[in-house]
Amino acid sequence: MRFVMFYHSLISDWNHGNAHFLRGIATELLFRGHDVAVYEPADSWSYANLTAACNEATGLFESRYPWLKSNRYKLDEIDLEAPDYHSHSSASHRVAVDLSRRASSLRAAIAWKA
């Protein structure tokens, strides 16, 4: 199933504690084999404040959560009817399948030890 989510920010947790929860939701959906697309406003105040405080913030996020991708958009430019907006991404599907396999292996190892 394809999930398209609009978050205040996936990348920034600067004065935005929900970011951790939202990352968990997106990660769990990916682990379960779903296609996930996350969108956040290009002018998000949380992201602006985070990057003002730390220039490397986006790179650090990408290194810590390589399976999560946030698409930044401008409200007056986003086209919700565009075909590519609804299309299935084979790259994100490959990542989801790989993550799902890793999660299955981890769950099997935990169950074996129990």
N, C-alpha and C positions, 0 to 999 in steps of 0.2 A: 504494500500500500504506500502511496506517496503522501507525505505530510508536508505542508507548507505553513511555516510558522512566522509570525511577525512579533519580534521581541523588541523591547526597549534597547537592549544590548545583550548580545551573547558574549562578546569579547570583554567588555568592561564590567568589573564589579566595583568600580569606584562609586561609593555611596549607592550601591545597587546590589543588595544582598541576594536578590532573587536570581542573579546571574548563575550562581552555583546550582540552584534548583533547575533552572532552564537548561543548563549544560547537561545535567543528569537526565532530564527528560529526552533531550535530543540523542544523547549517547545510548540510552536504553532502547529507544526506537531503532537506532542503527544496529545495535547488538541483536535485535530480534529480526533483522533482515529487511527493514523498511527503508524506503528512500526518503531522506529528510532534507528539506531546503529551509534555511533560516534567513530571514530578512530583518535588517535593522536600519533605522533612519541614518542617513549620512551625517545629519547634524545633531546626533544624540549628545546631550549635555554630559552624560556619564562618560562616553567615549572621549569627548573633547577634553574633559578634565583629566582623565587617565593619561592620555597621550601628552598633555601639557606637563604632567608630573613625571612621566617616564616615556621618553622617545622610543624605547625598545618594546613597549607594551604589546603591540600587535605581534611582533616576532616571538616574544615570550609565550604569548597565548598559543600561537601556531605550533611552537615546539612542545608545549605541554599537552595540547589537544589536537594532534595532527588530523584526526578524523572529523573534527568539527569545522565547518566553514560558514562564515557569515557573509551574506550579500548585502552590501550597503547601498541604499537607494535614496533618491530625492523624491519626495512625495509628488511634486509637480511633473516628474519625468517617468515615473513607473507606469508600465503598461500591463495591467493585470490580465488582459486578453491576448497578449502575445503568445504565439505557439510555443516558444522556448520556455516560457514561464510554467507551462503545464507538462512539458516533455519529461520523460524519464532519463535521468543522467546515468549512463553506463559507468562512468568513473565513480560516482557515489555508490552505485550498486556494488561495484567490486570492493570498495572499502567496507561497505556494510557486510558483505559476505565474509571477508577476511576477519572483521571484528566479531561476527557471529561465531565463526569457527574458534577463535581465541576464547570467547566467552564460554562456549560449550566445553572446551578443554579445561578451562579453569573450574567450571562448575563440576565437571567429572572428577577432577583432582580433589576438590573440596569434599564431594560426596564419598570418595574413596577413603579419605582420612577420617570421616565421621564414624 
